[in-house]
Amino acid sequence: EVRGDYYNLDVIASGKENVSRFLASVGSSLSWPIIRTGKHADILFTPKIMGAWGPSDVNDEAIPLEDTLLAELEETRLFEANAFGNYDLYEGGGRLAAGFTGEIKLRSGQSLSAVAGRRWREFSDPNFDEASNLEGTSSDWVGGIALNLRSLLKADAQFRLDEENFALNRIDANLSTKISNLSVEARYFRIDEDIRPGINQTDEGLELSANLNLFENYSVSYGQLIDLTEKINLRRQIGIAYEDDCSRFELIYTQSGFEDRTISGNNSFMFRFTLATIGEFGNRTSFINSGNN
């Protein structure tokens, strides 16, 4: 992996007029698939290990960190040479990742899959904080699991376990089902305060949505976002939609319970018109707005 970066900066804000750097990594990965085929199901288990090395001290303090606030090492980048997927920071030095992937797939189409592992680094980089899961010389355990029962039920969860005591530091779980004309989705998330620098509070929430097809082209929908930490409804919305082969029109009523020092809850209407081959237009009123619309 080879990359060159050039930043043209505001010298007053950054202290430098420009920053240039050359980034490179060399390494290899090894996986050993273990397969067992059966009459009703196939089982695949794959241990994996990845090792890479690149120059360290490549993160200049003058570079503004504009794409790093929500970046976190998770299972999707566990075996990448550079675990940090954004641009302003780069994971240099020597690093090692180890873990596994696995899947059970039935002949009828249902499946259960999982991935888990951990990452180690040669040096600690102070530019990475606890939230990024790249602080220090070792990461927390990360993983994911997915269950697919076709239209009957689909569920998946991504998690992060503390490297020392296996406490659950983060989880993001999703569930969806479809029965006849009714489809329902639910999402639960929790981020422990221990991996949120400067925020002494656990973030926990539940998001629910449902859609019911009344007739051939008409449907109604309902959605709700609940802050389980503060025990308040952040957002509730009800909508009606018309859809055919070429277009979709939606009218949505939103009620917001979000409040801050300068922001109060609101009620609003939103319409959205979508052309299947072009795109959509309409007002997208955010539920984080003050006043009533």
Disulfide bonds with the S-S distance in Angstrom:
none
